[in-house]
Amino acid sequence: MGMNPSVTTLHTSVERRPFGATDLEITPVGIGTAPIGSVPGVWWVNWGPQDEADSIRAIHTALDAGVNWIDTAPFYGWGRAEEVVERALRGRDDVLVFTKCGTMRRADGNDYMDLSPAAIRADVDASLRRLGVERLDLLQIHDRDPSVPIEETWGAVLELVAAGKVRHGGISNHRADEVERALAVGPVAGLQVEYSVLARGVEQEILPLALERGLGVIVWSPLASGFLTDGFAVAALADDDFRRTHPFAALELDPLRAALRTEGRTAAQGALGWVLSHPAVTGAIVGVRNQREAADLPQAAAVRLTPDERAAIASAA
């Protein structure tokens, strides 16, 4: 994509980190697009009403502030998020585009995984069309599909790399042994995992594996779907917002938010600093829905916690 002269880029100095052993360098925070893909009545993961113009302004604000990557998926609104991303990125070539593959829609609106080579190829071609790009910077297999051997799946991803449709392949939400099996087939650029002070399961095997094998790690839901942000209230959510029935909704989180918050630091910044301070973590995905949230990203990207601060927050959780 060529640069559009009408687009103004006002990059601030946001740190960039090497993503595993690849040629990619990413900012510590990236733009998440699950909330902007929210389509009430179409996608069961409803985040409440979202205006498309707000979404596009949020993406532009984050990019102009120096954030250099965006993470999306066909699953988010069944293609809507990728379509919004395409409209937001027209005329820009200053952003790395990451997406996923393998999540399929049932007739009843539910989803299932299909990581067969044919499904992956079709998914990628559809994403390239929706995103308006010739090549994806990172393609991630979205979730586990036990019906297809990971070796077969990973071979198909590497074929897309060889064909020039994908720069690098990544693995999302898989077990450590499956990652090792994929590595035996060929290079894995990085992993995407759920990680927050409320979701720490990956600390046992996945994050140590990433450090040992030199893999990049980007984390989803570092703010626990918004539960770790100041002012979050379940009662204020739309009636059909999926977070009303989320397990975190039953927790008393005010003490944890207070531990994350300090003078000059919001709870959200503390939560992001907590995950970004882990040595295995390269970047964190933040779903921004408006310009105000997007403008906060560079400051959040700079927050780092000491081991003692991390321990105190973990104890509060």
HELIX and SHEET records of a PDB file:
HELIX    1   1 PRO A   35  GLY A   37  5                                   3    
HELIX    2   2 GLU A   52  ASP A   64  1                                  13    
HELIX    3   3 ARG A   80  LEU A   89  1                                  10    
HELIX    4   4 PRO A  117  LEU A  131  1                                  15    
HELIX    5   5 ILE A  150  ALA A  162  1                                  13    
HELIX    6   6 ALA A  176  VAL A  185  1                                  10    
HELIX    7   7 GLY A  201  GLU A  203  5                                   3    
HELIX    8   8 ILE A  206  ARG A  213  1                                   8    
HELIX    9   9 ALA A  224  GLY A  226  5                                   3    
HELIX   10  10 VAL A  234  ALA A  236  5                                   3    
HELIX   11  11 PHE A  242  THR A  245  5                                   4    
HELIX   12  12 PRO A  247  ALA A  250  5                                   4    
HELIX   13  13 ASP A  254  LEU A  260  1                                   7    
HELIX   14  14 ALA A  267  LEU A  276  1                                  10    
HELIX   15  15 GLN A  291  ALA A  295  1                                   5    
HELIX   16  16 LEU A  297  ALA A  301  1                                   5    
HELIX   17  17 PRO A  307  ALA A  316  1                                  10    
SHEET    1   A 2 ARG A  17  PRO A  18  0                                        
SHEET    2   A 2 GLU A  25  ILE A  26 -1                                        
SHEET    1   B 9 VAL A  29  GLY A  32  0                                        
SHEET    2   B 9 TRP A  69  ASP A  71  1                                        
SHEET    3   B 9 LEU A  96  CYS A 101  1                                        
SHEET    4   B 9 LEU A 136  ILE A 141  1                                        
SHEET    5   B 9 VAL A 166  SER A 172  1                                        
SHEET    6   B 9 GLY A 190  GLU A 194  1                                        
SHEET    7   B 9 GLY A 216  TRP A 220  1                                        
SHEET    8   B 9 GLY A 283  GLY A 287  1                                        
SHEET    9   B 9 VAL A  29  GLY A  32  1                                        
SHEET    1   C 2 THR A 103  ARG A 105  0                                        
SHEET    2   C 2 ASP A 111  MET A 113 -1                                        
END                                                                             
